[in-house]
Amino acid sequence: MKARPTLFGLLLLLLTTTQALSHQLAVARFQIQEIGPSTYEIRYDVPSGEMDRYSIPILPKGYSYVETPLQHAGPQRLRFNTNGRALANNDTIVLPWPRNGVLASAIWLNGTRSQKFFKASETEIIIELSALSAGSGSALETMHRYTELGLEHILEGYDHLLFVAGLAMLVRGWRRVLLTVSAFTLAHSLTLGLAVLGLIRMPPALVETLIALSIVFLAKEILLAHKGQITWASRWPWAISFGFGLIHGLGFASALMELGLENDSILLALLSFNIGVELGQILFLLIWLLLASALVALGLKRLRYLRPLLPYALGIIAMLWFLERLLGEYPMT
């Protein structure tokens, strides 16, 4: 009888938090271009239905917009004047936008380009012009930026992390877990590279739906394994992880391509983003396995009653994601 309130509370928690757990990279793109000695143009996109949340960028004191900002969503192009002088390195542009950050790029009058990722604070994103000045976009900076983006993407990508957690539930033993997760890594690295290079394409909405479905399938296999049934998934878990890893790689690619990639740094950005993803995945897996080992070492026997609830929780969350994404792509009319 004591298990019923626990299960009810768990289900209630899942139902009320699933929307918050749905993954979105939430990174915008922002571009500034030098048009003349004291004239610049800002370009960015406003998502449909979010015009009221994307206030126009706040310029440094003394600068003013030449054109009236658009009043509708979509591509925005705003020109501003710096009153006879060039932008200074200590100038900043403030974006009061509801995003985790922006990938800002600059095109200067002499033809040089630079790019940098800026994180958001609680209410705004501050773009420091010194970080976008000519010559600031070194290879080392590109590696640091995209490695950080890859790390953030996987750590905020709850669907990817839950799949990795499911693999850890399905197999036992460090060696089998590492082999299984390595197959997942190999597969998603393969499709990530092919998709970013334009060799394969798949609608992002369909990819996200299939990712959720892959977790539902994995949860079912875990439940069967806990009941003592030997399935081909429990016998060859690396095959499961490799097959579904191909789909997850397309999800990583969609997130990376949303940021925009310069042709001269695409391979370096791809490699660095993938390194960041792998670092985050390894960190999560180590924490998961160490926590599991610690609970076993402490001999907390009562926790064994909660073990069967984990695949149920995994399946419920994934099914809600699947329905949310499916109905979002194909709404009922």
DOVO-514955 format. One record per residue: chain; residue number from 0; x, y, z of N, C-alpha, C in turn. Coordinates in steps of 0.02 Angstrom, whole numbers, plus 32768, in hexadecimal, padded with zeros to 4 digits. Layout:
N
A/NUM/X/Y/Z/X/Y/Z/X/Y/Z
...
end
This chain:
333
A/0/8029/7FC4/8000/8000/8000/8000/802B/8040/8000
A/1/8066/803B/8021/8090/8076/8024/80AB/808A/7FE0
A/2/80AC/805B/7FB1/80C8/806B/7F6F/8099/8095/7F46
A/3/8056/8092/7F55/8026/80B5/7F2B/802E/8101/7F2E
A/4/8034/8120/7F6A/803F/8168/7F6A/807F/817C/7F48
A/5/80B3/8152/7F4F/80F2/8161/7F2E/80EA/8162/7EE2
A/6/80C8/812F/7EC8/80BD/812A/7E80/8090/8162/7E68
A/7/805C/8173/7E90/802F/81A9/7E7C/8054/81EB/7E79
A/8/807E/81F7/7EAC/80A5/8235/7EAE/80D6/8239/7E74
A/9/80F3/8200/7E63/8122/81FD/7E2B/80FF/820E/7DEA
A/10/80C4/81F1/7DDF/809F/81FE/7DA1/8089/8247/7D9E
A/11/8074/8263/7DD7/805F/82A9/7DD8/809A/82D6/7DC7
A/12/80D4/82C6/7DE3/8110/82ED/7DD5/8122/82EA/7D8B
A/13/811C/82AF/7D6E/812D/82A7/7D27/80FE/82D0/7CFC
A/14/80BD/82CF/7D0C/808C/82F2/7CE4/8094/833D/7CE8
A/15/80AA/8356/7D21/80AF/839F/7D2A/80F2/83BB/7D14
A/16/8124/8390/7D0B/8166/83A9/7CFA/817D/8396/7CB4
A/17/8158/836E/7C90/816E/8357/7C4E/8179/8391/7C1E
A/18/814C/83C2/7C21/8153/83FA/7BF3/8195/841E/7C00
A/19/81A7/8424/7C3F/81E5/8447/7C50/8222/841F/7C3B
A/20/821C/83DC/7C39/8255/83B2/7C28/8261/83AD/7BDE
A/21/822F/83BF/7BB5/8239/83BA/7B6D/8274/83E4/7B58
A/22/829F/83C8/7B2F/82DE/83E8/7B21/82DA/841A/7AE7
A/23/82F8/8453/7AF1/8300/8483/7ABB/8341/84A8/7AC8
A/24/836A/84AE/7A95/83AB/84CE/7A9F/83A2/8517/7AB0
A/25/836F/8538/7A93/835E/857D/7AA4/8399/85AD/7A9A
A/26/83B7/85A8/7A60/83ED/85D6/7A4E/83D9/85FC/7A0F
A/27/83DF/863E/7A10/83CD/8666/79D7/840B/8679/79AF
A/28/8401/8692/7973/8438/86AB/794A/8431/86F6/7942
A/29/8469/8718/7942/846A/8761/793F/84A5/8775/7913
A/30/849A/87A4/78E6/84D0/87BA/78B9/84D3/8806/78B7
A/31/850F/881F/78B9/851A/8867/78AF/854A/8870/7876
A/32/8539/889E/7848/8563/88AA/780E/8572/88F4/7808
A/33/85B0/8903/77FA/85C6/8948/77F1/85B7/895C/77A8
A/34/8589/898C/779F/8574/89A1/775C/859F/89DB/7744
A/35/85B0/8A08/7770/85D9/8A42/775F/8602/8A58/779B
A/36/8624/8A90/7796/864F/8AA7/77CD/862A/8AAF/7810
A/37/85EB/8AC1/780E/85C6/8ACA/784D/857F/8AAC/7849
A/38/8575/8A7E/781A/8534/8A5F/7811/853A/8A13/7816
A/39/850D/89F5/783C/850F/89AD/7848/84C9/8990/7840
A/40/84C6/894F/7831/8486/892D/7829/8485/88EF/7857
A/41/844E/88E8/787B/8443/88AF/78A7/840F/8881/7887
A/42/841D/8840/7889/83EE/880F/786D/83E2/87D7/78A0
A/43/83A3/87C4/78A7/8391/878B/78D2/834A/8775/78BF
A/44/8337/873B/78D7/82F4/8720/78C9/82CA/871F/7908
A/45/828B/8730/7900/825A/872C/7937/822B/86F2/7929
A/46/8228/86C0/7956/81FA/8687/794B/81B2/869D/7946
A/47/818A/8678/7921/8144/8687/7919/8120/8689/795D
A/48/80F9/86BD/7968/80D2/86C3/79A5/80F9/86DE/79E1
A/49/8139/86F1/79D7/8161/8708/7A10/817B/8750/7A06
A/50/8158/8777/79DC/816F/87BB/79CF/8172/87E5/7A0E
A/51/8142/87DB/7A3B/813F/8803/7A78/8177/87F1/7AA9
A/52/8197/87B8/7A9F/81CD/87A2/7ACC/8212/87B5/7AB2
A/53/8216/87CD/7A74/8256/87DF/7A56/825A/882B/7A4E
A/54/8269/884C/7A85/8272/8894/7A82/82AE/88A4/7A56
A/55/82AD/88DF/7A37/82E5/88F1/7A0B/8325/88F7/7A33
A/56/835E/88E6/7A16/839E/88EB/7A39/83AA/8931/7A54
A/57/83C8/8935/7A8F/83D7/8975/7AAE/841E/898A/7A9A
A/58/8423/89C3/7A78/8463/89DA/7A5D/848A/8A00/7A93
A/59/84CB/8A08/7A88/84F3/8A31/7AB5/84DA/8A79/7AB6
A/60/84E5/8A9C/7AEC/84CE/8AE0/7AF4/84EA/8B0D/7ABC
A/61/84BF/8B35/7A9D/84D4/8B62/7A68/84C7/8B48/7A22
A/62/84B7/8B06/7A1C/84A8/8AE9/79DB/845D/8AE7/79D1
A/63/8446/8AE7/7993/83FE/8AE8/7985/83EE/8AC0/7947
A/64/83B2/8AA4/7946/839B/8A7E/790C/8387/8AAF/78D4
A/65/8398/8A9A/7897/8388/8AC2/785C/8342/8AB0/7843
A/66/832F/8A71/7849/82EF/8A59/7830/82C1/8A44/7869
A/67/8281/8A48/785D/8250/8A31/788F/824F/89E5/7891
A/68/8255/89C7/78CD/8254/897E/78D2/8214/8960/78B6
A/69/8219/8923/789C/81DF/88FF/7882/81AF/88EE/78BA
A/70/8170/88E5/78A8/813C/88D6/78D8/8121/888F/78D1
A/71/8145/8864/78AD/812F/8820/78A3/8169/87F0/78AC
A/72/8159/87B0/78B9/818D/877D/78C3/81AF/876D/7881
A/73/81E8/874A/7888/820E/8738/784C/8251/875B/784C
A/74/8273/875D/7812/82B4/877E/780D/82B0/87C9/781D
A/75/82DC/87E1/7846/82DF/8828/7859/8320/8846/7840
A/76/831D/8882/7823/8358/88A6/780C/8353/88EE/7824
A/77/837E/8901/7852/837D/8943/7870/83BF/8967/7864
A/78/83BC/89A3/784A/83F9/89CA/7840/83FE/8A00/7876
A/79/843B/8A0B/788D/8445/8A40/78BF/8483/8A68/78AE
A/80/8486/8AA5/78C9/84BC/8AD3/78BB/84E4/8AE1/78FB
A/81/8526/8AE5/78F4/8551/8AF0/792E/856A/8B38/7932
A/82/8549/8B65/790C/8557/8BAD/7910/85A0/8BBE/7901
A/83/85B7/8BA4/78C9/85F8/8BB9/78B0/8634/8B93/78C9
A/84/862B/8B5F/78F2/8665/8B39/7909/8657/8AEE/7904
A/85/868B/8AC7/7903/8682/8A7E/78FE/8671/8A62/7942
A/86/8656/8A27/7942/8648/8A05/7981/8689/89FB/79A8
A/87/8686/8A06/79E8/86C2/89FF/7A11/86C2/89BA/7A33
A/88/86FE/89A3/7A46/8704/8962/7A66/86DF/895E/7AA8
A/89/86D6/8997/7ACA/86B3/8995/7B0A/8668/899E/7B03
A/90/864F/89A1/7AC5/8607/89A6/7ABA/85E6/8962/7AC4
A/91/85A7/8964/7ADA/857F/8927/7AE2/853A/8931/7AC5
A/92/851D/88FB/7AAC/84D8/88FA/7A95/84B2/88C9/7AC1
A/93/847B/88DE/7ADE/8455/88B6/7B0D/8417/8899/7AEA
A/94/840D/8857/7AF1/83D4/8835/7AD4/83A7/881D/7B0D
A/95/836E/883D/7B18/833F/8826/7B4D/8312/87EF/7B33
A/96/8330/87B6/7B23/830D/877F/7B03/8308/8742/7B30
A/97/82D3/871A/7B2A/82CA/86DE/7B53/82EE/86A1/7B35
A/98/8330/86A5/7B30/8357/866E/7B15/8390/865D/7B44
A/99/83AD/8621/7B3B/83E6/860E/7B64/8425/8632/7B4F
A/100/8424/864D/7B13/845E/8671/7AFA/8457/867D/7AAF
A/101/8488/869D/7A92/8487/86A9/7A49/84CB/8699/7A2C
A/102/84CA/8682/79EF/8508/867B/79C9/850C/86B9/799D
A/103/8537/86E7/79B0/853C/8727/798C/8575/8725/795B
A/104/856A/8743/7921/859E/8747/78EE/85A3/8790/78D7
A/105/85DE/87A2/78BF/85EA/87E6/78A7/860C/87E4/7863
A/106/85F7/8811/7838/8616/8819/77F6/862D/8862/77F3
A/107/866F/886B/77EE/868B/88AF/77EF/8698/88C9/77A9
A/108/86A0/8909/77A4/86A6/892A/7763/86E3/8912/773C
A/109/8717/88FD/775E/8754/88E5/773B/874E/889C/7725
A/110/8713/887D/7730/8707/8839/7719/8714/8803/774D
A/111/8730/8814/7786/873C/87E2/77B9/86FB/87D0/77DD
A/112/86FA/8793/77F7/86C0/8779/781B/86D6/875C/785D
A/113/86A9/875D/788D/86B6/873E/78CE/8674/8725/78EA
A/114/867A/86F9/791C/863E/86D9/7937/864C/86C6/7980
A/115/8619/86CB/79AB/8621/86B9/79F1/85DD/86A9/7A10
A/116/85DD/867B/7A3F/85A1/866A/7A63/859E/8693/7AA4
A/117/8565/86B2/7AB1/855C/86DA/7AEE/8523/86BB/7B18
A/118/8533/86AB/7B56/8501/868F/7B83/84D2/86C6/7B9C
A/119/8497/86B0/7BB1/8467/86DF/7BCC/846E/86E3/7C18
A/120/845F/871F/7C32/8458/8725/7C7A/840F/8716/7C8A
A/121/83F6/872C/7CC2/83B1/871D/7CD5/837E/873D/7CA7
A/122/838D/877A/7C8F/835B/879F/7C68/8373/87B7/7C24
A/123/83B4/87B0/7C16/83CD/87CD/7BD7/840D/87AB/7BC0
A/124/841F/87BB/7B82/845D/87A2/7B65/8487/87DF/7B52
A/125/84C4/87E2/7B6A/84F0/881B/7B5C/8524/8806/7B28
A/126/8523/8829/7AEF/8554/881C/7ABA/858C/8850/7AC0
A/127/85C7/8837/7ACE/8601/8863/7AD4/8623/8868/7A90
A/128/8626/88A4/7A75/8642/88AE/7A32/868C/889C/7A2F
A/129/86AF/88A0/7A67/86F6/888F/7A67/8701/8846/7A55
A/130/86D0/881B/7A67/86D6/87D3/7A57/86C7/87C5/7A0E
A/131/86AB/87F6/79EB/869B/87ED/79A4/86C7/8817/7976
A/132/86F9/8837/7993/8726/8860/796A/874E/8836/793A
A/133/8768/8855/7906/878E/8831/78D3/87C9/880D/78F3
A/134/87D0/87CD/78E1/8807/87A5/78FB/87F8/8780/793A
A/135/87BB/8789/7955/87A9/8768/7994/8792/8720/7989
A/136/8780/870E/794C/8764/86CC/793F/879A/8698/792F
A/137/87C6/868A/795D/87FC/865B/7952/87E2/8613/7954
A/138/880B/85E4/793D/87F8/859E/793E/87ED/8586/7986
A/139/8817/859E/79B4/8810/858B/79FA/87CE/85A3/7A16
A/140/87BB/85E0/7A03/877B/85FB/7A1A/8741/85D3/79FD
A/141/8746/85BF/79BE/8712/8596/799F/870A/8554/79C3
A/142/8742/8534/79D3/8740/84F4/79F6/8720/84FB/7A3B
A/143/8733/8530/7A5F/8718/853C/7AA2/86CD/8548/7A9E
A/144/86B8/8571/7A6D/8671/8584/7A67/8645/8547/7A59
A/145/8659/851F/7A27/862F/84E7/7A13/8634/84AC/7A43
A/146/866C/84A4/7A65/8670/8471/7A99/8640/8482/7AD1
A/147/863E/84C2/7AE3/8610/84D9/7B17/85C7/84CF/7B03
A/148/85B8/84DD/7AC3/8574/84D4/7AAA/8561/848A/7AAB
A/149/858F/845E/7A97/8580/8416/7A98/8575/83FD/7ADF
A/150/859D/8415/7B0E/8595/8401/7B54/8552/8418/7B6F
A/151/8540/8456/7B60/8500/8471/7B78/84C6/844B/7B58
A/152/84CD/843B/7B18/8496/8419/7AF5/8487/83D5/7B14
A/153/84BA/83AD/7B22/84AD/836B/7B3D/8494/836E/7B85
A/154/84AF/839D/7BAD/849A/83A2/7BF2/8454/83BF/7BF9
A/155/843D/83E4/7BC7/83F9/83FE/7BC7/83CB/83D2/7B9C
A/156/83E8/83A1/7B7A/83C1/8374/7B4F/83A9/8338/7B77
A/157/8372/8341/7B9B/835A/830D/7BC8/8348/82CD/7BA3
A/158/8330/82D4/7B65/831E/8297/7B40/835D/826D/7B31
A/159/8394/828E/7B1E/83D2/8269/7B11/83ED/8249/7B51
A/160/83EB/8270/7B87/8405/8256/7BC7/83DB/821C/7BE1
A/161/8399/821F/7BD8/836F/81E8/7BEF/837C/81A9/7BC6
A/162/838C/81B1/7B87/839D/8177/7B5E/83DD/8156/7B78
A/163/840F/817F/7B88/844D/8165/7BA4/843F/8143/7BE7
A/164/8415/8162/7C11/8403/8144/7C51/83E0/8101/7C46
A/165/83B5/80FE/7C14/8393/80C0/7C04/83C3/8089/7BF0
A/166/83F6/809B/7BCA/8429/8069/7BB7/844D/804E/7BF5
A/167/845A/807B/7C25/847A/8066/7C63/844D/8038/7C8C
A/168/840A/8041/7C87/83DB/8016/7CAA/83D6/7FD2/7C88
A/169/83DE/7FD1/7C46/83D3/7F94/7C20/840B/7F61/7C2A
A/170/8448/7F79/7C30/8481/7F4B/7C35/84A2/7F52/7C7A
A/171/84C6/7F1E/7C8D/84E9/7F1F/7CCD/8533/7F15/7CC2
A/172/855A/7F35/7CEE/85A2/7F30/7CE8/85BE/7F6C/7CC3
A/173/85F4/7F88/7CDE/8613/7FC3/7CC0/8628/7FB6/7C78
A/174/8643/7F7C/7C6B/865D/7F6D/7C28/8625/7F6D/7BF5
A/175/85EE/7F4A/7C04/85B6/7F47/7BD5/8595/7F8C/7BCC
A/176/8591/7FB2/7C03/8575/7FF5/7BFE/859F/8021/7BD0
A/177/85E1/801F/7BDA/860E/8048/7BB1/860C/8033/7B67
A/178/8609/7FF2/7B5A/8604/7FDB/7B15/85C2/7FF2/7AF4
A/179/858C/7FEE/7B1B/854B/8001/7B01/8547/804C/7AF3
A/180/8560/8074/7B21/8560/80BC/7B18/8591/80D1/7AE1
A/181/85C7/80AC/7AD9/85F7/80BA/7AA3/85D7/80B0/7A5F
A/182/85AC/807D/7A58/8588/8072/7A1A/8558/80AD/7A0C
A/183/8539/80C7/7A41/850D/8101/7A3B/8535/813E/7A23
A/184/8571/8147/7A41/859C/817F/7A2F/85B2/817B/79E6
A/185/85C7/813F/79D0/85DD/8135/798B/85A5/8146/795A
A/186/8568/812F/796A/8530/8139/793C/851C/8182/7937
A/187/8514/81A4/7971/84FD/81E9/796C/8534/8218/7951
A/188/8574/8205/795A/85AA/822C/793B/85A7/8226/78EF
A/189/8596/81EA/78D7/8592/81DE/788F/855C/8208/786F
A/190/851F/8204/7888/84E8/8229/7869/84ED/8274/7876
A/191/850B/8288/78AE/8516/82CF/78BB/8542/82ED/7884
A/192/8579/82CB/7875/85A6/82E3/7841/8586/82E3/77FC
A/193/8564/82AC/77EA/8545/82A8/77A8/850E/82DC/779E
A/194/84E7/82E9/77D3/84B1/831A/77CE/84CD/8361/77C8
A/195/84FE/8372/77F1/851B/83B5/77EF/853D/83C3/77AC
A/196/855B/838F/778F/857B/8396/774D/8549/8394/7713
A/197/8509/838B/7723/84D5/838C/76F1/84CC/834C/76CA
A/198/84E7/8314/76E3/84E3/82D5/76BF/84A3/82AF/76CD
A/199/8484/82BC/7707/8443/829E/7717/8416/82D4/7735
A/200/83D6/82CD/772A/83A7/82FE/7745/8368/82DA/775F
A/201/834C/82F6/7794/830F/82DB/77B1/82EB/8313/77D5
A/202/82A9/8319/77D0/8285/834F/77F2/8293/834F/783D
A/203/82A8/8388/785A/82B8/838A/78A1/827F/8373/78CE
A/204/8241/8385/78BD/8207/8371/78E7/8200/8325/78E8
A/205/820B/8305/78AF/8207/82BC/78AC/823F/829C/78D5
A/206/827A/82BA/78D1/82B3/82A0/78F8/82A4/82A3/7943
A/207/828A/82DC/795B/827B/82E3/79A2/8245/82B2/79B8
A/208/8215/82A4/798D/81E0/8274/799D/81FD/822D/79A2
A/209/8228/821C/7973/8248/81D9/7974/8276/81D0/79B0
A/210/8297/8206/79C5/82C2/8202/7A00/8298/81F0/7A3E
A/211/825E/8211/7A45/8232/8200/7A7D/821B/81B8/7A78
A/212/820B/81A1/7A3C/81F4/815D/7A32/822B/812A/7A42
A/213/8269/813D/7A35/82A1/8110/7A45/82A7/8104/7A90
A/214/8297/8137/7AB7/829A/8130/7B00/8260/8105/7B19
A/215/8225/810B/7AFA/81EC/80E1/7B0B/81FE/8098/7AFF
A/216/821B/8089/7AC6/822F/8044/7AB6/8263/802B/7AE8
A/217/8293/8055/7AF9/82C7/8041/7B28/82AA/8032/7B6D
A/218/827A/805B/7B82/8259/804F/7BC3/8236/800C/7BC4
A/219/8216/7FFA/7B8C/81F4/7FB9/7B89/8226/7F80/7B8E
A/220/825E/7F87/7B6C/8292/7F53/7B6F/82AF/7F4B/7BB5
A/221/82B5/7F83/7BD9/82CF/7F80/7C1E/829E/7F5A/7C4A
A/222/825E/7F67/7C43/822B/7F45/7C6B/822B/7EFA/7C5D
A/223/8231/7EE7/7C1E/8234/7E9F/7C0D/8272/7E7E/7C2B
A/224/82AA/7EA3/7C2A/82E8/7E87/7C46/82E2/7E7E/7C91
A/225/82C0/7EAE/7CB3/82B7/7EA8/7CFC/828A/7E6D/7D0E
A/226/825E/7E5A/7CE0/8232/7E21/7CEC/8254/7DDF/7CDA
A/227/8292/7DE2/7CC6/82B8/7DA6/7CB7/82B3/7D8E/7C70
A/228/8291/7DB4/7C45/828B/7DA0/7BFF/82CA/7DB5/7BD9
A/229/82E2/7D88/7BB0/831D/7D96/7B87/8306/7DAC/7B42
A/230/8310/7DEC/7B33/82FE/7E07/7AF2/833E/7E14/7ACA
A/231/8335/7E21/7A8A/8371/7E2F/7A61/8391/7E71/7A76
A/232/8369/7E9E/7A95/8385/7EDE/7AAD/83B2/7ED3/7AE9
A/233/839E/7EA7/7B17/83C8/7E99/7B51/8404/7E6C/7B3F
A/234/83FC/7E45/7B0A/8433/7E1A/7AF3/8466/7E41/7ACB
A/235/844E/7E6F/7AA1/847B/7E98/7A77/846A/7EE2/7A81
A/236/8476/7EFE/7ABC/8463/7F44/7AC9/8488/7F75/7A9D
A/237/84C6/7F64/7A87/84EB/7F92/7A5D/84C9/7F9B/7A19
A/238/84A3/7F68/7A03/847F/7F70/79C4/8447/7FA4/79CC
A/239/8424/7FA1/7A05/83EF/7FD2/7A14/840D/8018/7A18
A/240/8444/801E/7A3E/8461/8060/7A48/847C/807C/7A07
A/241/8497/8052/79DC/84B2/806B/799C/8478/807F/796E
A/242/8444/8056/7969/840D/8066/793D/83EA/80A6/794F
A/243/83D9/80AE/7990/83B7/80EB/79A5/83E8/8125/79AA
A/244/8428/8116/79B3/845A/814C/79B3/845D/8171/7971
A/245/844F/814E/793B/844C/816F/78F9/8417/81A5/78F8
A/246/83DE/8198/7918/83A8/81C9/791A/83BA/8203/7948
A/247/83D7/81F3/7982/83EA/8228/79B1/841E/8256/7992
A/248/844A/823B/7968/847B/8265/7946/845B/8299/791A
A/249/8424/8287/78FA/8400/82B8/78D1/83E2/82EF/78FC
A/250/83CF/82DE/793A/83B7/8311/7969/83EF/8341/797C
A/251/842B/8327/7988/8464/8352/7997/8472/8380/795C
A/252/846D/8364/791F/847C/838B/78E3/844A/83C4/78DB
A/253/840A/83B7/78E9/83D7/83EC/78E3/83E8/8426/7911
A/254/83FC/8416/794E/840E/844B/797E/844B/8472/7966
A/255/847D/844F/794D/84BA/8470/7937/84AD/849C/78FA
A/256/8485/8484/78CB/8479/84AB/788E/844D/84E8/789C
A/257/8426/84E6/78D2/83FE/8521/78E4/842A/855C/78F5
A/258/8467/854E/790C/8494/8583/7920/84B4/85A6/78E4
A/259/84B8/8584/78AD/84D9/85A0/7873/8524/8592/7876
A/260/8540/857D/783F/8587/856A/783D/85A9/858D/7802
A/261/85E1/85AC/7811/8609/85CA/77DC/862D/8592/77B5
A/262/862E/8599/7773/864C/8564/7749/8695/8557/7758
A/263/86BA/858C/776D/8701/8583/7779/8710/8563/77BC
A/264/86DD/8559/77E6/86EA/853B/7828/86BA/8501/7837
A/265/8698/84E8/7804/8664/84B6/780F/8680/8475/782C
A/266/86B9/845E/7813/86D5/841F/782C/86EE/8426/7874
A/267/870E/845E/7883/8726/846A/78C7/86EC/8471/78F7
A/268/86B8/8495/78E1/867C/849D/790B/865A/845A/7918
A/269/8655/8431/78E4/8636/83EF/78E9/865C/83C3/791A
A/270/869E/83C2/7914/86C7/8399/7941/86C1/83B2/7989
A/271/86C4/83F4/7992/86C2/8410/79D6/867D/8405/79F6
A/272/8648/840D/79D0/8604/8401/79EA/85FD/83B9/7A00
A/273/8616/838B/79D8/8612/8344/79E8/863B/8333/7A27
A/274/8675/8353/7A2E/869D/8349/7A6A/8677/8360/7AA8
A/275/8655/839A/7AA2/862D/83B3/7ADA/85F5/8383/7AEC
A/276/85D4/8367/7AB9/859E/8337/7AC5/85B9/82FA/7AEA
A/277/85F3/82E1/7AD4/860F/82A5/7AF3/8626/82B3/7B3B
A/278/8642/82ED/7B48/8656/82FE/7B8C/861A/8300/7BBB
A/279/85E3/831E/7BA3/85A7/8320/7BCC/8589/82DB/7BD7
A/280/858B/82B2/7BA4/8570/826E/7BA9/8599/8244/7BDA
A/281/85DB/824A/7BD6/8607/8225/7C04/85FC/823C/7C4C
A/282/85F6/827D/7C55/85EB/8299/7C98/85AA/827E/7CB6
A/283/8575/827E/7C8E/8534/8265/7CA6/8538/821B/7CB6
A/284/8558/81F5/7C8B/855C/81AD/7C95/8585/819C/7CD4
A/285/85BB/81C0/7CDF/85E4/81B4/7D1B/85BC/81C3/7D5B
A/286/8598/81FB/7D5A/856F/820C/7D95/853A/81D6/7DA1
A/287/851B/81BF/7D6B/84E7/818C/7D70/8503/814B/7D8E
A/288/853B/8133/7D74/8558/80F4/7D8A/8574/80FA/7DD1
A/289/8593/8133/7DE0/85AE/813C/7E24/8576/813F/7E58
A/290/853F/8160/7E46/8506/8164/7E74/84E8/811F/7E7F
A/291/84E2/80F8/7E49/84C7/80B4/7E4F/84F4/8089/7E7A
A/292/8536/808F/7E70/8566/8068/7E97/8564/807C/7EE1
A/293/855C/80BC/7EEE/8559/80D5/7F33/851C/80BA/7F57
A/294/84E2/80B8/7F35/84A5/809E/7F54/84AC/8054/7F65
A/295/84CC/802F/7F38/84D7/7FE7/7F45/8506/7FDE/7F80
A/296/853C/8006/7F81/856D/8000/7FB7/854F/8012/7FFB
A/297/851F/8041/7FFB/84FF/8055/803A/84CD/8021/8052
A/298/84BC/7FF2/8027/848E/7FBD/803A/8448/7FD5/8048
A/299/8431/8006/8022/83ED/8020/802C/83BB/7FF1/800B
A/300/83A7/7FBE/8030/837E/7F89/8013/8339/7FA2/7FFE
A/301/831F/7FD3/8021/82DC/7FEA/8010/82D8/8008/7FCB
A/302/8311/8021/7FB4/8311/8041/7F72/8306/800F/7F39
A/303/830F/7FCF/7F48/8304/7F9E/7F13/82BB/7F9C/7EFD
A/304/828D/7FB1/7F2A/8247/7FB3/7F17/8238/7FEB/7EE6
A/305/8263/801D/7EE6/8259/8055/7EB7/8277/8046/7E72
A/306/82A2/8014/7E6E/82C4/8006/7E2F/8294/7FFA/7DF5
A/307/825E/7FD2/7DFF/8230/7FC8/7DC6/820D/8007/7DB0
A/308/820B/803A/7DDC/81E8/8078/7DC9/8210/80A1/7D97
A/309/8251/8097/7D95/827B/80C0/7D68/8269/80B6/7D1F
A/310/8265/8078/7D06/8252/8072/7CBF/820B/8089/7CB1
A/311/81DD/8082/7CE3/8199/809D/7CDA/819C/80E9/7CD3
A/312/81C4/8109/7CFF/81CB/8152/7CFB/81E9/8166/7CB8
A/313/821C/8141/7CA3/823D/814F/7C63/820B/814A/7C29
A/314/81E3/8115/7C2A/81B2/810B/7BF5/817B/813F/7BF4
A/315/8164/8153/7C30/812E/8184/7C34/8145/81C8/7C1A
A/316/8181/81DD/7C30/819C/821D/7C18/81A4/821C/7BCC
A/317/81C1/81E6/7BB2/81CE/81E1/7B6A/818D/81DF/7B42
A/318/815B/81BB/7B5D/811B/81B8/7B39/80F9/81FC/7B36
A/319/80FE/8221/7B6D/80E1/8264/7B6D/8106/8291/7B3C
A/320/8148/828B/7B39/816E/82B0/7B07/8159/829C/7AC1
A/321/8152/825B/7AB5/813F/8242/7A73/80FC/8260/7A5D
A/322/80CA/825D/7A8A/8088/8278/7A79/808A/82C3/7A6E
A/323/80B0/82E5/7A99/80B7/832E/7A92/80D5/8341/7A4F
A/324/810A/831E/7A3B/812C/832F/79FD/8104/8318/79C0
A/325/80E2/82DE/79C6/80BA/82C6/798F/807F/82F3/7982
A/326/805B/8307/79B7/8022/8333/79AF/8037/8379/799B
A/327/8074/838D/79AF/808D/83CF/799C/809B/83D2/7951
A/328/80B1/8399/7935/80C0/8396/78EE/8082/8388/78C4
A/329/8056/835D/78DF/8018/834B/78BC/7FDC/8357/78EA
A/330/7FCA/8398/78F5/7F94/83A8/7923/7F51/838C/790C
A/331/7F28/8379/793D/7EE5/835F/792E/7EB7/8399/791C
A/332/7E93/8393/78E6/7E67/83C9/78CF/7E1F/83B3/78D3
end
